[in-house]
Amino acid sequence: MVQPFDIPTRYNFARDDFERIAHERPDDRALLWIGGDGQVEDRSFSEMSLAGARAASLLAAWGVRRGDTVLILLSRELAWWELMLGCLRLGAIASPGTIQLKAKDIAYRRDASGARCIIASADVADAVDAAWDGDTTRIIVGSSRAGWTSYDEALVAADPFDGFADTGSDEDAFCYFSSGTTGQPKMAVHGHSYALAHRITGSYWLGLGSNDLHWNVSDNGWAKAAWSSLFGPWQQGAAIFTHQSRSFDPAASLDMLERFPITTLCAPPTAYRMFVRSNLKGRTFAALRHCVSAGEPLNPEVIELWSETTGLVIHDGYGQTETVLLCGNRPGASRSGSMGKPAPQFDMAVVDEEGAPMPAGKEGDIALRAGEPRPPGLFKGYRGEAALNESVFRNGWYLTGDRAVVDEDGYFWFVGRADDVILTAGYRIGPFEVESALFEHPAVAESAVVASPDKERGEVIKAFVVLAAGYQASPDLVKILQDHVKATTAPYKYPRRIEFVDSLPKTISGKIRRKELRDAEWGRLASA
């Protein structure tokens, strides 16, 4: 029996939840921020509420109005939390992105979303300048720059924004760009009730309470930050921990777990794999009580090694940019290597092509019942993508694009993607984006990009490349093409493996059969 989840007609997280906590517990910790040089900012709920009101005031002064989109290209700067609260307070649409984006990625996101304002750190300012067309306001965080407005300087003098936008629960609030198998990333749009639905994430999976200090090591440019760095913890009244670092350092992260009273940890499988390969001997995480992971399947061996050294079980969870936490493992209801069981608010099944539930042990598509009332936290759809929306909402179900089996006890077991999207180190990457970048190099006649198994990252990007006339395969050319992709698009999309081939498998109509290449890659693993 699916448990009801009440969603009011009008809802605004900044007003209805965060401000309520700020009034009830004004001096309690909301955010513990550690800078790259060791500086510490310990913010209370009342302090964050005031900072969010000032951020909203600045956005309004810069011409942002209710319903306008704001691109936020930051990593873990304090301003990210202030601006997310500010956008919600104002009724603007927040569209976070990673600082790894290149100029053409930013230009696409700006044009597709119609962004009124771009807020960025110095790390990505050059790329923003290269993408800028003169119509979008540019705000820089953490420094000053010619032609930009300084967020830090303006915030000091800003008066708090008076009041809150009385937003509808289904009014647009968030726009995330999610990679697909073809074309540019799609705009997955969520309403304001998405923030409310993360009560499921915070309670069912993260298991948070008002005394917890929760750390999510994922970057703020992804929807996972909404899960574990924003709404999941604050919906439960918990405090958030974050470390502003330029790159992930497993040893430094383990130091943080020892030094600060972090009670719950959320990290992608790649991070846990690095943790268990680090020297854990003698380390003590006195406050840590609960660990979770999501983004890609986690090896049972890693779960076992982490448990042996820390005494804690990693509880795998499952959801998407398009959803909140859908199913997960919990203390007392955990099965190592599985995705866990659906949260009580969701009707999930593994279905066949006609939408009929499959029997236990039979592989099928992971589906979420999407009738009325609409499942809490399910996105509104891909903006401007009618055909794609029709393909994922079918026969009363939302099809996630993943395949799994369900065992006799109701645990879901991940099998793989139903399409060609690659999941690596917590990133979701469409093959088309990488193939397009490769094609811009004159040495590449055509290419096909697929997932290839990898012990550390789960899977990595592999490119099969047919060379143009006059070019010869060589290790040097591999490096040249890898560097070219890093320079052309976000660096995390570069192919870690490249194989030169004479031709690519194709259908009669000339479409590349990526599945044939992918199956061969994973078949090598099975036969090894």
Buried (B, 14 or more C-beta within 10 A) or exposed (E): EBEEBEBEEEBBBBBBBBBEBBEEBEEBBBBBBBBEEEEEEEBBBBBBBBBBBBBBBBBBEBEBEEBBBBBBBBBBBBBBBBBBBBBBBBBBBBBBBBBBBBBBBBBBBBEBBEBBBBBBBBBBBEBBBEBBEEEBBBBBBBEEBEEBBBBBEBBEEBEBBEEBBEBBBBBBBBBBBBBBBEEBBBBBBBBBBBBBBBBBBBBBBBBBEEEBBBBBBBBBBBBBBBBBBBBBBBBBBBBBBBBBBEEBBBEEBBEBBEEBBBBBBBBBBBBBBBBBEBEBEEBEBEBBBBBBBBBBBBBBEBBBBBBEBBEBBBBBBBBBBBBBBBBBBBEEEBBBBBBBBBBEBBBBBBBEEEBEBBEEEEBBBBBBBBEEEBBBBBBBBBBEBEEBBEEBBBEEBBBBBBBBBBEEEBBBBBBBBBBBBBBBBBBBBBBBBBBBBBBEBEBBBBBBBBBBBBEEBBBBBBBBBBBEEEBEBEEEBBEEBBEBBBEBBBBBBBBEBBBBBEEBBEEEEEEBEBEBBBEEBBEEEEEE
